[in-house]
Amino acid sequence: MTSVNPVAAANTQGTASAAQQQLTVDYNAFLQLMMAQMQNQDPTNPMDASEQLSQLASFSQVEQTIQTNQKLETMLTNMSFGQVDDLIGRTVTDPNGITGVVERVEVYSDGTLLGLDNGQGILLGPGVSIS
């Protein structure tokens, strides 16, 4: 793997949180639109109730999927912390030949960054050798 910038890696954190925040805004807007639609519908030709429930169920399913993804990200992060303990003090080399001793480990939602004694960082992944 190549050397990565820790600031750039940190910027990718929280995608599930951003999705949840956007969903909350969209969900509230959806409910407001649905209420306005119900209040302003033609009483002689009302909207099909099953169609309204179908829309609400679809939106609810998306919300549940995002919450599940958040919980999975949390579990993966917690598992990563348990596994990275053994890397500190070990020598690592990436496919580009960057070598160093691991001084710190930073776990992000998209991967694990190994901070080396030479000031560089290696993203832990395929091709990285640990000795």
C-alpha positions as a Markdown table, in Angstrom:
| # | Residue | x | y | z |
|---|---|---|---|---|
| 1 | Met | 0.0 | 0.0 | 0.0 |
| 2 | Thr | 1.0 | 3.6 | -0.3 |
| 3 | Ser | 1.8 | 6.1 | 2.4 |
| 4 | Val | -1.3 | 8.1 | 3.3 |
| 5 | Asn | -2.0 | 11.5 | 4.9 |
| 6 | Pro | -3.6 | 11.0 | 8.4 |
| 7 | Val | -5.7 | 14.2 | 7.9 |
| 8 | Ala | -7.2 | 12.9 | 4.6 |
| 9 | Ala | -8.0 | 9.6 | 6.3 |
| 10 | Ala | -9.7 | 11.4 | 9.2 |
| 11 | Asn | -11.9 | 13.3 | 6.7 |
| 12 | Thr | -13.5 | 10.0 | 5.6 |
| 13 | Gln | -14.8 | 9.2 | 9.1 |
| 14 | Gly | -18.4 | 9.4 | 10.0 |
| 15 | Thr | -20.0 | 8.6 | 6.6 |
| 16 | Ala | -22.7 | 6.7 | 8.4 |
| 17 | Ser | -23.3 | 9.6 | 10.8 |
| 18 | Ala | -23.6 | 11.9 | 7.8 |
| 19 | Ala | -26.0 | 9.5 | 6.1 |
| 20 | Gln | -28.1 | 9.3 | 9.3 |
| 21 | Gln | -28.2 | 13.1 | 9.6 |
| 22 | Gln | -29.3 | 13.4 | 6.0 |
| 23 | Leu | -31.9 | 10.7 | 6.5 |
| 24 | Thr | -33.3 | 12.5 | 9.5 |
| 25 | Val | -33.7 | 15.7 | 7.5 |
| 26 | Asp | -35.2 | 13.7 | 4.6 |
| 27 | Tyr | -37.5 | 11.7 | 6.9 |
| 28 | Asn | -38.9 | 14.9 | 8.5 |
| 29 | Ala | -39.4 | 16.5 | 5.1 |
| 30 | Phe | -41.1 | 13.3 | 3.9 |
| 31 | Leu | -43.5 | 13.3 | 6.9 |
| 32 | Gln | -44.3 | 17.0 | 6.3 |
| 33 | Leu | -45.0 | 16.4 | 2.7 |
| 34 | Met | -47.2 | 13.4 | 3.4 |
| 35 | Met | -49.2 | 15.4 | 6.0 |
| 36 | Ala | -49.6 | 18.3 | 3.5 |
| 37 | Gln | -50.7 | 15.9 | 0.8 |
| 38 | Met | -53.3 | 14.3 | 3.1 |
| 39 | Gln | -54.6 | 17.7 | 4.2 |
| 40 | Asn | -54.9 | 19.0 | 0.7 |
| 41 | Gln | -56.2 | 16.0 | -1.1 |
| 42 | Asp | -59.4 | 16.0 | -3.0 |
| 43 | Pro | -62.1 | 14.6 | -0.7 |
| 44 | Thr | -64.0 | 13.1 | -3.6 |
| 45 | Asn | -60.8 | 11.3 | -4.9 |
| 46 | Pro | -58.5 | 10.6 | -1.9 |
| 47 | Met | -55.1 | 9.1 | -2.2 |
| 48 | Asp | -54.9 | 5.3 | -1.8 |
| 49 | Ala | -54.0 | 4.5 | 1.8 |
| 50 | Ser | -52.0 | 1.5 | 0.9 |
| 51 | Glu | -49.8 | 3.6 | -1.3 |
| 52 | Gln | -49.1 | 6.0 | 1.6 |
| 53 | Leu | -48.2 | 3.1 | 3.9 |
| 54 | Ser | -46.0 | 1.6 | 1.2 |
| 55 | Gln | -44.0 | 4.9 | 0.9 |
| 56 | Leu | -43.7 | 5.2 | 4.7 |
| 57 | Ala | -42.5 | 1.6 | 5.0 |
| 58 | Ser | -39.9 | 2.0 | 2.3 |
| 59 | Phe | -38.5 | 5.1 | 4.0 |
| 60 | Ser | -38.5 | 3.3 | 7.3 |
| 61 | Gln | -36.6 | 0.4 | 5.8 |
| 62 | Val | -33.9 | 2.8 | 4.5 |
| 63 | Glu | -33.6 | 4.3 | 8.0 |
| 64 | Gln | -33.2 | 0.9 | 9.6 |
| 65 | Thr | -30.5 | -0.1 | 7.1 |
| 66 | Ile | -28.5 | 3.0 | 7.9 |
| 67 | Gln | -28.8 | 2.4 | 11.6 |
| 68 | Thr | -27.6 | -1.2 | 11.1 |
| 69 | Asn | -24.6 | 0.0 | 9.1 |
| 70 | Gln | -23.7 | 2.4 | 12.0 |
| 71 | Lys | -23.8 | -0.5 | 14.4 |
| 72 | Leu | -21.6 | -2.6 | 12.2 |
| 73 | Glu | -19.1 | 0.2 | 11.8 |
| 74 | Thr | -18.9 | 0.5 | 15.6 |
| 75 | Met | -18.4 | -3.3 | 15.9 |
| 76 | Leu | -15.6 | -3.3 | 13.3 |
| 77 | Thr | -13.9 | -0.4 | 14.9 |
| 78 | Asn | -14.0 | -2.1 | 18.3 |
| 79 | Met | -12.6 | -5.3 | 16.8 |
| 80 | Ser | -9.8 | -3.3 | 15.2 |
| 81 | Phe | -8.7 | -1.9 | 18.5 |
| 82 | Gly | -8.4 | -5.4 | 19.9 |
| 83 | Gln | -6.2 | -6.5 | 17.0 |
| 84 | Val | -3.9 | -3.5 | 16.6 |
| 85 | Asp | -2.3 | -3.7 | 20.1 |
| 86 | Asp | 0.2 | -6.3 | 18.8 |
| 87 | Leu | 1.4 | -4.0 | 16.0 |
| 88 | Ile | 3.1 | -1.3 | 18.1 |
| 89 | Gly | 6.9 | -1.8 | 18.1 |
| 90 | Arg | 6.8 | -4.1 | 15.1 |
| 91 | Thr | 8.6 | -3.3 | 11.8 |
| 92 | Val | 6.3 | -2.9 | 8.8 |
| 93 | Thr | 6.9 | -2.6 | 5.1 |
| 94 | Asp | 4.5 | -1.6 | 2.3 |
| 95 | Pro | 4.7 | -2.7 | -1.3 |
| 96 | Asn | 6.4 | 0.6 | -2.2 |
| 97 | Gly | 9.3 | -0.1 | 0.1 |
| 98 | Ile | 8.3 | 2.3 | 2.9 |
| 99 | Thr | 9.6 | 0.7 | 6.1 |
| 100 | Gly | 9.5 | 1.7 | 9.7 |
| 101 | Val | 8.7 | 0.7 | 13.3 |
| 102 | Val | 5.1 | 1.2 | 14.3 |
| 103 | Glu | 4.8 | 3.9 | 17.0 |
| 104 | Arg | 1.0 | 4.5 | 16.9 |
| 105 | Val | -2.1 | 3.0 | 15.3 |
| 106 | Glu | -5.0 | 5.1 | 14.1 |
| 107 | Val | -8.3 | 3.3 | 13.3 |
| 108 | Tyr | -10.6 | 5.0 | 10.9 |
| 109 | Ser | -13.9 | 3.9 | 9.4 |
| 110 | Asp | -12.2 | 3.1 | 6.1 |
| 111 | Gly | -9.0 | 1.4 | 7.4 |
| 112 | Thr | -6.1 | 1.4 | 9.9 |
| 113 | Leu | -3.2 | 3.8 | 9.6 |
| 114 | Leu | 0.1 | 2.8 | 11.1 |
| 115 | Gly | 2.2 | 5.7 | 12.2 |
| 116 | Leu | 5.9 | 5.0 | 11.8 |
| 117 | Asp | 9.0 | 6.2 | 13.7 |
| 118 | Asn | 10.1 | 8.0 | 10.5 |
| 119 | Gly | 7.1 | 10.2 | 10.4 |
| 120 | Gln | 5.4 | 8.4 | 7.6 |
| 121 | Gly | 2.1 | 6.4 | 7.7 |
| 122 | Ile | 1.1 | 3.1 | 6.1 |
| 123 | Leu | -2.4 | 2.1 | 5.5 |
| 124 | Leu | -2.7 | -1.5 | 6.8 |
| 125 | Gly | -3.9 | -3.7 | 4.0 |
| 126 | Pro | -2.9 | -6.2 | 1.3 |
| 127 | Gly | 0.8 | -6.2 | 0.5 |
| 128 | Val | 1.9 | -4.8 | 3.9 |
| 129 | Ser | 4.4 | -7.1 | 5.6 |
| 130 | Ile | 4.8 | -7.2 | 9.4 |
| 131 | Ser | 7.9 | -8.5 | 11.1 |
